[in-house]
């Protein structure tokens, strides 16, 4: 069994650990440490926080975020497909497969629109 490809991986892994550890050690040696009450306080535009950080959000925000993620994933699939379009072989088959993908996403958009998920509160 040839272990040479694993040696490259082991080398880069060891180099990465050495590089990160060296950064931490350098920071520990060179950084000043003068703790104070002002440095330990929460920073929010100079105003002390009031109340708790736990609060409920309207479900509409989650729906808008979910629709956004769906269309971001669509874009993530669409760009590489467009980049290799000529090498996919039959252009009709490539366009049909992407058309089916876009059709499914448009059905999802129509469903979200009909359910009112795109209405802003």
QUIBELPE-V67329 format. One record per residue. N is the residue number from 1. RES is the residue in three letters. SS is DSSP state (H for helix, E for strand, L for the rest). PHI is phi in radians with two decimals (none if undefined). D_CENTER is the distance of its C-alpha to the mean C-alpha in whole Angstrom. Layout:
{{N/RES/SS/PHI/D_CENTER} {N/RES/SS/PHI/D_CENTER}}
//
This chain:
{{1/UNK/L/none/38} {2/UNK/L/-1.50/37} {3/UNK/L/-1.74/35} {4/UNK/H/-1.07/34} {5/UNK/H/-1.06/30} {6/UNK/H/-1.25/30} {7/UNK/H/-1.14/31} {8/UNK/H/-1.12/29} {9/UNK/H/-1.11/26} {10/UNK/H/-1.10/28} {11/UNK/H/-1.08/28} {12/UNK/H/-1.17/25} {13/UNK/H/-1.14/24} {14/UNK/H/-1.13/27} {15/UNK/H/-1.09/26} {16/UNK/H/-1.10/23} {17/UNK/H/-1.11/24} {18/UNK/H/-1.07/27} {19/UNK/H/-1.11/25} {20/UNK/H/-1.19/23} {21/UNK/H/-1.09/26} {22/UNK/H/-1.10/28} {23/UNK/H/-1.14/26} {24/UNK/H/-1.12/26} {25/UNK/H/-1.16/30} {26/UNK/H/-1.08/30} {27/UNK/H/-1.09/28} {28/UNK/H/-1.13/31} {29/UNK/H/-1.34/34} {30/UNK/H/-1.75/33} {31/UNK/L/-1.36/31} {32/UNK/L/-1.39/34} {33/UNK/L/-2.28/34} {34/UNK/L/-2.22/35} {35/UNK/L/-1.17/34} {36/UNK/L/-2.60/35} {37/UNK/H/-1.15/35} {38/UNK/H/-1.15/33} {39/UNK/H/-1.24/31} {40/UNK/H/-1.48/30} {41/UNK/L/-1.42/30} {42/UNK/L/-1.27/27} {43/UNK/L/-1.84/26} {44/UNK/L/-2.61/25} {45/UNK/L/0.99/27} {46/UNK/L/1.41/30} {47/UNK/L/-1.91/31} {48/UNK/L/-1.18/31} {49/UNK/L/-1.18/29} {50/UNK/L/-2.11/31} {51/UNK/L/1.52/30} {52/UNK/L/-1.71/27} {53/UNK/L/-1.44/24} {54/UNK/L/-1.45/23} {55/UNK/L/-2.59/24} {56/UNK/L/-1.60/23} {57/UNK/L/-1.89/21} {58/UNK/L/-1.17/23} {59/UNK/H/-1.10/21} {60/UNK/H/-1.06/21} {61/UNK/H/-1.10/18} {62/UNK/H/-1.18/16} {63/UNK/H/-1.15/18} {64/UNK/H/-1.12/16} {65/UNK/H/-1.13/13} {66/UNK/H/-1.16/13} {67/UNK/H/-1.12/15} {68/UNK/H/-1.06/12} {69/UNK/H/-1.10/10} {70/UNK/H/-1.05/13} {71/UNK/H/-1.33/13} {72/UNK/H/-1.21/10} {73/UNK/H/-1.14/10} {74/UNK/H/-1.02/14} {75/UNK/H/-1.12/13} {76/UNK/H/-1.12/11} {77/UNK/H/-1.48/15} {78/UNK/H/-1.28/17} {79/UNK/H/-1.13/17} {80/UNK/H/-1.12/17} {81/UNK/H/-1.08/20} {82/UNK/H/-1.17/22} {83/UNK/H/-1.20/22} {84/UNK/L/-1.93/24} {85/UNK/H/-0.99/26} {86/UNK/H/-1.21/29} {87/UNK/H/-1.59/29} {88/UNK/H/-1.40/28} {89/UNK/L/1.73/32} {90/UNK/L/-1.16/33} {91/UNK/H/-1.11/32} {92/UNK/H/-1.13/33} {93/UNK/H/-1.16/31} {94/UNK/H/-1.13/28} {95/UNK/H/-1.19/28} {96/UNK/H/-1.15/29} {97/UNK/H/-1.16/26} {98/UNK/H/-1.24/24} {99/UNK/H/-1.10/26} {100/UNK/H/-1.12/26} {101/UNK/H/-1.07/22} {102/UNK/H/-1.16/22} {103/UNK/H/-1.10/25} {104/UNK/H/-1.09/23} {105/UNK/H/-1.17/20} {106/UNK/H/-1.17/23} {107/UNK/H/-1.09/25} {108/UNK/H/-1.11/22} {109/UNK/H/-1.11/22} {110/UNK/H/-1.08/25} {111/UNK/H/-1.12/25} {112/UNK/H/-1.12/23} {113/UNK/H/-1.15/25} {114/UNK/H/-1.16/28} {115/UNK/H/-1.32/27} {116/UNK/L/1.50/26} {117/UNK/L/-1.21/22} {118/UNK/L/-1.65/22} {119/UNK/L/-1.30/25} {120/UNK/L/-1.51/24} {121/UNK/L/0.69/25}}
//
